[in-house]
Structures are given as structure tokens and as C-alpha cells.
Amino acid sequence: MSGTVATIEVRPYGDADFNAVVELWAEVFVDDPSHNVSKEMIDRKLQVQPELFLVAVRDGAIVGTVMAGFDGVRGWIHRLAVKESVRRSGIGTKLMSAAEVGLARMGCPKVNLQIRAENTDVVAFYRSLGYGVEERVSMGKLVDPPVHIAPYDSEWPRRFEEERNALSKSIGTWLVGPIEHVGSTAVPGLAAKPIIDIMAPVRDLESSKPALEALAGLGYCYFPYRKDIMHWLCKPSNGFRTHHLHLVPLGSALWIDRLAFRDALRRDSALAAEYQDLKRELAERYRYDREAYTDAKGPFVERVLESRGREPPSRVRANR
């Protein structure tokens, strides 16, 4: 490889680096999980210790990155990436050295990092820097993202149709009626969380359990949420959702209530506008508490259903 370590400049990330960093990460982290969205990670890091988001520059081009952070107890390293064509030329070592200096200045006594066990070359690299493998159990949990209400998107119906076709082929054996588009994305013109809510009719919950395995092949993750009245799934992950899927017994109270609420909003634009205002207000109030946001919509849903001549509903919670 051409060039030497001396030609590498390590400096804090700047706004003009965005496209180059995203391109580099796409090259290096080819199997990144779906919840690792480059723009979101960059935006969050720029809010917390942005001086520890470093880039390596060679001949005017971004060739490496690292994110470091100190939580007051331990330092952490994330997104160490070096462009493949210039690896093994000291760039990763230089980035790590700069990150460690930044952490030391904050009083950090120890640095931790996580590596997938099969990444033996990466393990060897960190060993060469003095890091050791510690006997620990690494655990993680995705935190619900903030509640975000997006303007209506005319693509939502198309996305539903696309998913309905895939679902019909995958779990048609267990379906006893048409798959329905429910939730706010099913109401034309209504602002909503940009997640497609789908309700699929099954005979009963027990006989439809084998469908859960088939749905895993479409990328759905099952969670035992309100498992007494439905099978609840989402994709591609709980932390980053594009679709919600509810397997609900056809004709059950939950099935009837969800369709009735959706249809009421579709028929009455003033009612839909009132619901939209409420959702935006609640999204601001409960931005980081999805469950509280959902619960706070309950009285409105009940009022709408009761005004349509139904008995008080079975706590219709259309969206988690």
C-alpha cells in the first residue's frame, strides 16, 4: 500500500464529512443490524461528547472513523472503521490512540468494547493494542425509539399491499379472511407513526401458532404482547419497526373494534383531524414512553366506538 502513517490526520468529525462517513460505514459494516441507521447514530453522537467522534483523513479523503464515549464509569469504543484499501497501515491504531487520549482527559479509568466472537482478526487487532478478553456475559436490549408522528405518506397503502401479498403466500394456510390495513397509516391524509399496521384474521390463537415460525422467514419478530387476544409481531426488529402484524381471531371483539375505529376515521375527516391533533400533542408529552402514549389515546378511541353504538371496547390499542 502506498502512503505512510505520517500522512494521516485524525480530527473531530465535521458536518461536511457526513456523506463520506456514511459511505465508509456502508463498506465496512456490511452486516449492520437494521437499527443501526447511520444518520441517526451521527445525530445522536453530535449531541453527546461530539469531540470524541473522530475521523482519519488521508490526502483529503475520509479513510477511518471511531466514536468514543465516557459515561462516568467506563469508556466505550464504537464504529472503529478503516477503509479496506488502506488497512494495516496504522490508521486504526492512530484512531484508537486519539480516542484513548480523549477519554483519559475526561478522567476515564478503563475502556470497554464489544466484538463479535467470530471476528478473530478484529480481536487480534485489539489484543495488539493491549486489550484483553474478559470473562463476561454481554447482554443488550433495544430501547424503544422516540414516538414520532410523520406527515401522511401516499406510499403507505402501496407498502401495505406489498406486505399483504407476501403474507398471503407465507401464512395463507392459517388465514380465514382478508388481511386488513389498520392503524393510522390506513387512513388517507392522517399523520401517523411511519409503521404499517396489519391485522390478519385467524380461526383462533392456538391453531395459528405454527404461523409464527413461517413469519420469521419474512423477518417478523414475535413478542408475547397481549397474548390472550392476539399474536403480536413486528419487523425488522423491536428497536426499529417498519411493520406491525397482529394475528387476531376473526370476529373477535378486538377484530371488530379495530376495523370500526379505522372506518370511523376514514368516513369523518373532522374526527380524523381531531385524532391527529391529539396524537401530535401526546407524542410531544410522551416522546420517550411509547406505552404511555398508547394508553393516553384510549379514552378517544373508546369515545369514538361508543358513539358508533358499540359497547365499551376491549381496550383497543391499535399501535404499540
SULLINFEN-V308694 format. One record per residue. N is the residue number from 1. PHI is phi in degrees with one decimal (* if undefined). PSI is psi as a letter, one per 30 degrees, with the letter a starting at -180 (* if undefined). OMEGA is omega in whole degrees, -180 to 180 (none if undefined). Layout:
N_PHI_PSI_OMEGA, N_PHI_PSI_OMEGA
//
This chain:
1_*_k_180, 2_-87.3_l_177, 3_87.8_l_179, 4_-133.4_l_179, 5_-59.2_e_-177, 6_-63.5_f_-180, 7_-84.3_f_-175, 8_-95.0_k_174, 9_-108.4_k_174, 10_-107.4_k_-177, 11_-146.8_l_176, 12_-64.6_k_177, 13_-61.0_k_174, 14_-126.2_l_-177, 15_-55.3_e_-178, 16_-68.7_f_-178, 17_-86.0_f_-168, 18_-53.1_e_-175, 19_-60.5_e_-179, 20_-66.3_e_179, 21_-67.7_e_179, 22_-60.3_e_179, 23_-64.4_e_179, 24_-63.5_e_-179, 25_-63.6_e_178, 26_-62.8_e_178, 27_-74.2_e_-173, 28_-83.7_e_-174, 29_-101.8_i_-173, 30_-69.2_f_-180, 31_-109.5_g_179, 32_-58.0_k_174, 33_-66.1_l_-173, 34_-64.3_f_-179, 35_-79.1_f_176, 36_-87.9_i_180, 37_-93.9_k_-171, 38_-54.3_e_-178, 39_-59.9_e_-179, 40_-65.2_e_179, 41_-64.0_e_179, 42_-64.7_e_180, 43_-59.0_e_-179, 44_-66.7_e_-178, 45_-66.1_e_180, 46_-69.1_f_176, 47_-93.1_f_-175, 48_-134.1_j_179, 49_48.2_h_-178, 50_-62.3_f_180, 51_-67.2_f_179, 52_-98.7_g_170, 53_-101.9_j_-171, 54_-114.9_k_175, 55_-126.4_l_174, 56_-106.1_k_-177, 57_-119.2_k_177, 58_-132.0_k_-179, 59_52.6_h_177, 60_83.2_f_-178, 61_-113.6_k_176, 62_-73.6_k_-180, 63_-123.0_f_-180, 64_-164.9_l_177, 65_-145.2_l_167, 66_-156.4_k_172, 67_-115.2_k_176, 68_-123.3_l_179, 69_-158.3_l_180, 70_-128.1_k_-177, 71_-96.4_g_-178, 72_99.1_f_179, 73_-121.3_e_-179, 74_-134.9_l_171, 75_-95.0_l_-180, 76_-132.3_k_178, 77_-117.7_k_178, 78_-139.8_l_171, 79_53.0_h_171, 80_-72.2_j_-176, 81_-140.2_k_176, 82_-132.4_k_179, 83_-56.0_k_-172, 84_-57.4_e_-175, 85_-69.6_f_-179, 86_-123.2_g_178, 87_-70.9_l_-179, 88_62.0_h_175, 89_-123.0_g_176, 90_92.3_g_-176, 91_-69.5_e_179, 92_-60.9_e_179, 93_-62.8_e_-179, 94_-67.4_e_177, 95_-63.1_e_-180, 96_-64.8_e_179, 97_-61.7_e_180, 98_-65.8_e_179, 99_-65.6_e_-179, 100_-64.9_e_177, 101_-62.9_e_179, 102_-62.2_e_178, 103_-68.0_e_180, 104_-60.8_e_179, 105_-64.6_f_178, 106_-87.5_f_-179, 107_89.0_g_-179, 108_-68.8_k_-178, 109_-89.4_f_-176, 110_-155.9_k_180, 111_-114.4_k_176, 112_-113.8_l_173, 113_-155.7_l_-180, 114_-122.6_k_180, 115_-135.3_k_174, 116_-64.1_k_-172, 117_-58.0_e_-177, 118_-79.0_f_-180, 119_-83.8_i_-173, 120_-65.1_e_179, 121_-66.0_e_179, 122_-69.1_e_177, 123_-59.0_e_-179, 124_-63.8_e_178, 125_-60.1_e_-178, 126_-67.2_e_175, 127_-60.1_e_-179, 128_-66.7_f_178, 129_-94.7_g_178, 130_100.4_g_178, 131_-81.2_k_180, 132_-122.0_l_177, 133_-77.5_k_180, 134_-107.1_k_-180, 135_-75.1_j_180, 136_-138.0_l_170, 137_-100.4_j_179, 138_-87.1_k_-179, 139_-126.0_l_179, 140_-150.5_l_177, 141_-147.2_k_177, 142_-75.0_k_178, 143_-92.4_k_179, 144_-55.0_k_177, 145_-69.4_l_178, 146_-59.3_k_175, 147_-69.3_k_-177, 148_-130.1_k_177, 149_-100.7_j_-177, 150_-101.5_l_174, 151_-58.8_l_180, 152_-56.4_k_-179, 153_-120.1_k_-179, 154_-65.6_f_177, 155_-79.8_f_-176, 156_-58.8_e_178, 157_-60.1_e_179, 158_-64.7_e_179, 159_-63.7_e_177, 160_-64.3_e_-179, 161_-59.7_e_179, 162_-61.1_e_-179, 163_-72.5_e_179, 164_-60.6_e_179, 165_-62.2_e_180, 166_-65.4_e_-179, 167_-67.4_e_-179, 168_-60.1_e_179, 169_-73.3_e_-174, 170_-80.8_e_-174, 171_-124.1_g_-179, 172_-55.7_e_-180, 173_-58.0_e_-175, 174_-100.2_f_-177, 175_-85.6_k_-180, 176_-124.4_g_180, 177_178.5_a_-179, 178_-73.1_k_174, 179_-76.5_k_-174, 180_-113.4_k_171, 181_-89.0_j_-177, 182_-125.3_a_-179, 183_76.0_a_-173, 184_-68.3_f_179, 185_-69.0_f_179, 186_-90.6_f_-177, 187_-109.0_j_-178, 188_-54.5_k_177, 189_85.9_f_-175, 190_-89.0_k_174, 191_-65.5_k_-174, 192_-161.3_l_164, 193_-63.2_k_-174, 194_-76.1_h_180, 195_-127.7_k_-178, 196_-79.9_j_179, 197_-94.2_k_-176, 198_-127.8_k_177, 199_-119.7_k_-178, 200_-114.0_k_-176, 201_-85.7_k_176, 202_-124.2_l_-179, 203_-66.8_e_178, 204_-161.7_l_-176, 205_-72.2_e_-177, 206_-66.1_e_-176, 207_-72.3_f_-178, 208_-94.8_g_180, 209_-57.4_e_179, 210_-60.8_f_179, 211_-65.4_f_-178, 212_-63.1_e_179, 213_-67.9_e_179, 214_-63.8_e_-179, 215_-69.0_f_176, 216_-60.5_e_178, 217_-69.1_f_176, 218_-96.6_g_178, 219_92.6_g_-179, 220_-83.9_k_176, 221_-110.9_k_-179, 222_-91.2_k_174, 223_-132.7_k_-178, 224_-76.7_h_-178, 225_-93.3_j_-178, 226_50.8_h_-172, 227_-68.1_f_178, 228_-77.4_f_-177, 229_-125.7_f_179, 230_-166.0_l_166, 231_-101.7_k_-176, 232_-110.3_k_-180, 233_-138.0_l_174, 234_-143.5_l_175, 235_-145.3_l_-6, 236_-81.4_f_179, 237_-157.5_l_179, 238_-67.0_e_-179, 239_-80.3_f_179, 240_-138.0_j_-172, 241_-113.1_k_172, 242_-110.7_f_-179, 243_-140.5_k_166, 244_-112.7_k_177, 245_-127.6_k_-180, 246_-120.3_j_172, 247_-89.8_j_-171, 248_-127.1_k_177, 249_-57.7_k_-180, 250_-60.6_k_178, 251_84.5_f_178, 252_-71.2_l_180, 253_-58.5_e_180, 254_-64.7_e_178, 255_-59.0_e_-177, 256_-64.4_e_-176, 257_-65.0_e_-177, 258_-66.0_e_178, 259_-68.1_e_180, 260_-64.9_e_180, 261_-67.1_e_178, 262_-58.6_e_-176, 263_-67.3_e_177, 264_-63.0_e_179, 265_-68.6_e_180, 266_-65.1_e_-176, 267_-81.1_f_-170, 268_-122.5_j_-177, 269_-65.7_e_179, 270_-66.4_e_178, 271_-65.0_e_178, 272_-63.0_e_179, 273_-65.0_e_177, 274_-62.5_e_179, 275_-65.6_e_179, 276_-61.5_e_178, 277_-61.0_e_180, 278_-62.1_e_-178, 279_-62.6_e_180, 280_-65.2_e_178, 281_-63.7_e_-178, 282_-69.6_e_178, 283_-65.0_e_176, 284_-71.5_e_-176, 285_-71.8_e_-175, 286_-118.1_h_-174, 287_-54.2_e_-176, 288_-110.4_g_-180, 289_-137.5_i_-176, 290_-61.3_e_-178, 291_-65.3_e_179, 292_-64.0_e_177, 293_-59.8_e_-180, 294_-64.3_e_-179, 295_-61.2_e_-176, 296_-69.1_f_176, 297_-80.2_f_-174, 298_-53.2_e_-179, 299_-59.1_e_178, 300_-65.5_e_-179, 301_-60.8_e_-179, 302_-62.3_e_-180, 303_-61.5_e_-180, 304_-63.0_e_-177, 305_-67.6_e_179, 306_-66.4_e_179, 307_-69.6_f_177, 308_-94.1_g_173, 309_87.5_g_179, 310_-96.3_l_173, 311_-67.5_l_176, 312_-48.7_k_-171, 313_-71.2_l_-180, 314_-83.5_h_179, 315_51.2_i_-179, 316_-65.1_j_178, 317_-118.6_i_-170, 318_-62.1_e_-177, 319_-132.8_k_173, 320_-73.8_*_none
//
